[in-house]
Amino acid sequence: MHLIAVDDPDDPRLDDYRSLTDVALRRAQETERGLYMAESPKVIERALAAGHSPRSVLVQQKWVDQVRAMVPEGTTVFVVPDAVSEALTGFAVHRGALAAMHRPELPSVAELVSELPARSRVAVLEGLTDHANVGALFRSAAALGIGAVLVSPACADPLYRRSVRVSMGTVFQVPWTRIADWSFGIAELKDAGYLVAGMTLGDGAVPLDELVAEDPARLALMFGNEGDGLTAATDAMLERRVIIPMMGGVDSLNVAAASAVAFYATR
């Protein structure tokens, strides 16, 4: 690998890593450059194992040997003092390493589900805005056998640094894609034999146990925005409306918790 020592946070060679706490700026930069950030040696290792390739790596001196052992030959590695790393990115880099990774090309919905077995479950996320919830949902999906995750155009980015970290790197393990045309993508799921069931407090919702008893071979579980739930347009596309029965005067769970319950029940 090419080790390059840099002690100036304003060095233009480090622009991929600049002001990463500014979400709007980061989204614009990453979209333009086709990048995402993998933070910590463990997450970088999982990204590499998934076949993703690094554009460069930013590392603090004490983590150089660990990074050296995992990155492909020829990778540019910028070695910086701790203070430079924090001044550049806007936060204390977790375990001293951050990689600017090339974003993989996402498959279509039809391509993604064609790779799944005849009996499978997928999760569909509409408009989730909290990156931590997206990351936690991916972690549950990986742990509980969900075959793929599909996200709406407005859903938070699964490859955002916080999503990746909360997921413990499972965003590289569970196949996923973004549905560019929402209604067409849901239609593709139905055409592929998936029963589309939405987790909702809406009219006609049946207890989760009833869906479990039905036991469809192919099931798509849909989860809506943290505040408003599924939109009316999406609700109109559902084939089942499902609720997790509550006690203690609680009407709903956080979407990450609700997804884990639904994944486990329908596994």
C-alpha positions in Angstrom: 0.0 0.0 0.0 1.1 3.6 -0.5 1.6 5.2 2.9 1.4 9.0 2.8 1.9 11.0 6.0 -0.2 14.2 6.2 -0.2 16.7 9.1 -2.3 19.5 7.6 -6.1 19.0 7.9 -6.6 21.5 4.9 -4.6 19.3 2.5 -6.9 18.8 -0.6 -5.8 15.2 -0.8 -8.0 14.6 2.2 -11.2 16.2 0.8 -13.1 12.9 0.7 -13.0 12.9 4.5 -13.8 16.6 5.2 -16.7 17.7 7.4 -18.4 14.3 7.6 -20.7 15.5 10.4 -22.4 17.8 7.9 -25.1 15.4 6.6 -26.2 17.5 3.7 -22.6 18.2 2.5 -21.7 14.6 2.9 -24.7 13.4 0.9 -23.8 15.8 -1.9 -20.1 14.8 -1.9 -20.8 11.1 -1.7 -23.4 11.1 -4.5 -21.1 13.1 -6.7 -18.1 10.9 -6.0 -19.8 7.6 -5.7 -18.4 6.9 -2.2 -19.4 5.9 1.3 -17.4 5.8 4.5 -16.5 2.6 6.4 -15.4 3.4 10.0 -13.1 1.2 12.1 -10.9 -1.7 11.0 -13.6 -4.3 11.6 -16.1 -2.5 9.4 -13.5 -1.9 6.7 -12.6 -5.6 6.8 -16.3 -6.6 6.4 -16.7 -4.2 3.5 -13.6 -5.6 1.8 -14.9 -9.2 2.4 -18.1 -8.2 0.6 -16.1 -7.3 -2.4 -16.2 -3.5 -2.1 -13.1 -1.6 -3.1 -11.4 1.3 -1.3 -10.5 4.6 -2.9 -8.3 5.4 0.0 -7.9 4.9 3.8 -7.4 7.5 6.5 -5.6 6.1 9.5 -4.0 7.2 12.7 -0.4 6.0 13.3 -1.1 3.3 15.9 -3.6 1.5 13.6 -1.3 1.4 10.5 -0.2 -2.2 11.0 -3.7 -3.5 11.4 -4.9 -1.7 8.3 -1.8 -2.8 6.4 -2.8 -6.4 6.9 -6.2 -6.1 5.3 -6.3 -3.5 2.5 -5.6 -4.6 -1.1 -2.2 -4.0 -2.7 -1.8 -0.5 -4.1 -4.3 1.2 -1.8 -3.5 4.8 -0.8 -3.4 5.1 3.0 -3.2 8.6 4.5 -1.5 8.5 7.9 -2.5 11.5 10.1 -2.1 12.6 13.8 -5.2 12.1 16.0 -5.8 15.8 16.2 -5.7 16.1 12.4 -8.2 13.3 12.0 -10.7 14.9 14.3 -10.3 18.4 12.9 -10.8 17.0 9.4 -13.8 14.8 9.9 -15.5 16.6 12.7 -15.6 13.6 15.1 -13.3 11.2 16.9 -12.7 8.4 14.3 -13.7 5.1 15.8 -10.7 2.9 16.4 -8.5 5.3 14.3 -9.4 4.2 10.7 -11.8 5.4 8.1 -12.0 4.2 4.5 -13.5 6.0 1.5 -15.1 3.1 -0.3 -16.5 3.0 -3.8 -20.3 2.4 -3.8 -21.3 -0.9 -5.4 -23.8 -0.8 -8.2 -27.2 -1.7 -6.8 -29.4 -4.4 -8.5 -33.0 -4.0 -9.5 -35.7 -5.4 -7.3 -36.3 -8.2 -9.8 -32.6 -9.1 -9.9 -32.3 -9.1 -6.2 -35.3 -11.3 -5.4 -34.5 -13.7 -8.2 -31.4 -14.8 -6.2 -33.5 -15.6 -3.1 -34.8 -19.1 -2.4 -38.4 -20.2 -3.0 -39.2 -19.6 0.7 -37.8 -16.2 1.8 -38.6 -13.0 3.7 -37.6 -9.5 2.7 -37.9 -6.2 4.6 -39.2 -3.0 2.8 -38.4 0.3 4.4 -40.4 3.4 3.5 -39.1 6.8 4.5 -37.1 5.9 7.6 -35.1 9.0 8.5 -33.0 7.8 11.4 -29.7 6.2 10.3 -29.4 4.3 13.6 -32.8 2.7 13.1 -31.8 1.6 9.6 -28.5 0.1 10.9 -30.3 -1.7 13.8 -32.9 -3.1 11.4 -30.1 -4.5 9.1 -28.5 -6.1 12.1 -31.8 -7.8 13.1 -32.3 -8.8 9.4 -28.9 -10.5 9.3 -29.4 -12.2 12.7 -33.0 -13.5 11.9 -32.6 -14.7 8.3 -34.1 -11.9 6.2 -33.1 -12.5 2.6 -32.9 -8.9 1.5 -33.8 -5.3 2.4 -35.4 -2.9 0.0 -35.5 0.9 0.8 -37.6 3.7 -0.6 -36.1 6.7 -2.5 -36.4 8.9 0.6 -35.2 6.3 3.1 -32.0 7.0 5.1 -28.8 5.7 3.4 -27.8 2.2 4.7 -24.2 3.0 3.8 -24.2 6.2 5.9 -21.4 6.0 8.5 -23.7 5.7 11.5 -26.0 3.1 9.8 -22.9 1.0 9.0 -21.6 1.2 12.5 -24.9 0.4 14.3 -25.4 -2.5 11.9 -22.0 -3.9 13.0 -21.2 -4.2 9.3 -24.2 -6.3 8.4 -25.2 -3.9 5.7 -22.5 -5.6 3.7 -23.9 -9.0 4.6 -27.6 -8.6 3.8 -28.4 -8.0 0.1 -30.2 -4.7 -0.4 -31.2 -2.2 -3.0 -33.0 1.1 -3.4 -36.4 1.1 -5.2 -36.2 3.9 -7.7 -39.9 3.7 -8.7 -41.8 2.9 -5.5 -45.1 1.6 -6.9 -43.4 -0.4 -9.7 -41.0 -1.9 -7.2 -43.8 -3.1 -5.0 -45.6 -4.5 -8.0 -42.3 -6.4 -8.9 -42.4 -8.0 -5.4 -46.0 -9.1 -5.9 -45.1 -10.5 -9.4 -42.3 -12.5 -7.8 -44.8 -14.2 -5.5 -44.3 -12.1 -2.3 -47.3 -11.4 0.0 -46.9 -7.7 0.9 -47.7 -7.1 4.6 -47.4 -3.7 6.3 -46.7 -3.2 9.9 -49.4 -0.6 10.7 -51.9 0.7 13.3 -54.3 1.3 10.4 -57.8 0.0 10.0 -58.1 -3.8 9.4 -54.8 -4.7 10.9 -54.7 -8.2 12.2 -52.4 -9.5 15.0 -49.0 -10.7 13.9 -49.9 -14.2 15.1 -52.5 -14.4 12.3 -49.8 -13.7 9.7 -47.5 -16.2 11.2 -50.3 -18.9 11.1 -50.9 -18.1 7.4 -47.1 -18.8 6.8 -46.7 -17.5 3.2 -43.7 -19.0 1.4 -42.6 -15.5 0.2 -43.3 -12.6 2.5 -42.4 -8.9 2.2 -42.7 -7.0 5.6 -43.1 -3.3 5.2 -42.1 -0.7 7.8 -42.9 3.0 7.6 -41.4 6.3 8.8 -40.7 6.6 12.6 -43.3 9.3 13.1 -46.0 8.8 10.5 -45.8 5.1 9.6 -46.6 4.0 6.1 -48.0 6.5 3.7 -51.6 6.3 2.4 -50.4 5.4 -1.1 -48.3 2.6 0.3 -51.1 1.4 2.6 -53.3 1.1 -0.5 -50.8 -1.4 -2.0 -50.8 -3.7 1.0 -52.2 -7.2 0.9 -52.2 -7.6 4.7 -52.1 -5.0 7.5 -50.4 -6.3 10.6 -50.1 -5.2 14.2 -48.0 -6.3 17.1 -50.5 -6.6 20.1 -49.4 -4.3 22.9 -49.9 -4.1 26.7 -49.4 -1.5 29.3 -51.0 1.3 27.4 -48.2 1.3 24.8 -49.5 1.7 21.2 -46.3 0.9 19.2 -42.7 0.0 19.3 -39.7 1.8 17.8 -39.4 0.6 14.2 -36.1 -1.2 14.9 -37.6 -3.1 17.8 -40.8 -3.8 15.8 -38.9 -5.2 12.9 -36.9 -7.6 15.2 -40.2 -8.9 16.6 -41.7 -9.4 13.2 -38.6 -11.0 11.7 -38.4 -13.5 14.6 -42.1 -14.3 14.5 -42.2 -14.9 10.7 -38.8 -16.6 10.4 
